[in-house]
Amino acid sequence: MTHRETEPAGVSFRERVYALLHEIPHGKVVTYGELARAVGNPGAARAVGGALHRNPDPDGIPCFRVVDSAGRLAVHFAFGGIEEQKRRLEADGIPVLGMRVDLRRYGWSFPNEE
């Protein structure tokens, strides 16, 4: 069973994305694609980015913990730019080198709920 199947009817894609962001542990990151798969729409990495850009509570919903498939930070991070995403990641205990996070060390995957 995927996260999508466990959500109540009427919950929007964005709401599912925001809910899943709270599951990412402190000191870890996920990719846009990983988050899209967890929502139940593996081809929706760009839509995840759009949802993150519209985050209604950037201080409470940790969208800064999402990076691209190579570990790169968001050039257009909506809440202060790439330097702010870097600052938040580093405050979360995740080193950023060359505006990139080491996914082998800091990457996290949502548990498979099959």
C-alpha positions in Angstrom: 0.0 0.0 0.0 1.4 3.4 -0.9 1.1 6.6 1.1 -1.4 7.8 -1.5 -3.8 4.9 -0.7 -3.7 5.6 3.0 -4.7 9.2 2.7 -8.4 10.2 3.3 -10.4 11.0 0.2 -10.3 14.7 -0.8 -6.7 15.3 0.3 -4.9 17.2 -2.4 -1.5 16.3 -3.9 0.1 19.3 -2.2 -1.4 18.3 1.2 0.0 14.8 0.8 3.5 16.3 -0.1 3.4 18.6 2.9 2.4 15.7 5.2 5.2 13.5 4.0 7.8 16.2 4.5 7.2 15.8 8.3 8.3 12.2 8.0 11.8 13.1 6.8 14.1 12.7 9.8 16.2 15.5 11.1 19.6 15.4 9.3 18.3 13.7 6.2 17.1 14.7 2.7 15.0 13.2 0.0 14.9 13.8 -3.7 11.9 15.3 -5.6 11.5 11.9 -7.3 11.5 10.0 -4.0 8.8 12.3 -2.7 6.8 11.9 -5.8 7.0 8.1 -5.5 5.9 8.3 -1.9 2.9 10.4 -2.8 1.9 7.7 -5.3 2.8 9.6 -8.5 6.3 8.6 -9.5 6.3 10.9 -12.6 5.4 14.0 -10.6 8.9 15.3 -9.5 8.2 18.6 -11.1 4.8 18.9 -9.5 6.5 18.2 -6.1 8.7 21.1 -6.8 5.7 23.3 -7.6 4.1 22.2 -4.3 7.2 23.0 -2.4 7.4 26.4 -4.0 3.9 27.1 -2.7 4.6 25.8 0.8 2.2 27.8 3.1 4.4 27.3 6.2 8.1 27.2 5.3 9.1 27.4 9.0 6.9 24.5 9.9 6.9 22.3 6.8 10.6 21.4 6.1 10.7 21.8 2.3 14.4 22.6 2.6 15.0 18.9 3.0 14.3 18.2 -0.6 17.1 18.2 -3.2 17.5 17.0 -6.8 18.5 13.5 -7.8 22.2 14.5 -7.7 21.9 16.1 -4.3 21.9 19.6 -5.6 20.1 22.4 -3.8 17.3 24.4 -5.4 18.7 27.3 -7.3 15.3 29.0 -6.9 14.5 28.0 -3.3 11.3 30.0 -2.7 12.1 31.0 0.8 15.3 33.0 0.6 17.2 31.4 -2.3 19.8 28.7 -2.5 21.9 30.3 0.3 18.9 30.0 2.7 18.4 26.4 1.8 22.0 25.8 2.5 21.8 27.6 5.8 18.7 25.5 6.9 20.4 22.2 5.8 23.5 23.0 7.7 21.5 24.0 10.8 19.8 20.6 10.4 23.3 18.9 10.6 23.7 18.3 6.9 26.9 19.6 5.3 26.6 21.3 2.0 29.7 21.2 -0.3 29.5 22.9 -3.7 25.8 23.5 -3.2 25.3 19.7 -3.0 24.5 17.2 -0.3 26.0 13.7 -0.2 23.0 11.5 -0.8 24.8 8.3 0.1 25.3 9.7 3.6 22.3 12.0 4.1 19.7 10.6 1.7 16.6 9.0 3.1 13.9 6.9 1.5 10.3 6.6 2.7 9.6 3.1 4.0 8.1 0.8 1.4 4.5 0.1 2.5 3.7 -2.7 0.1 
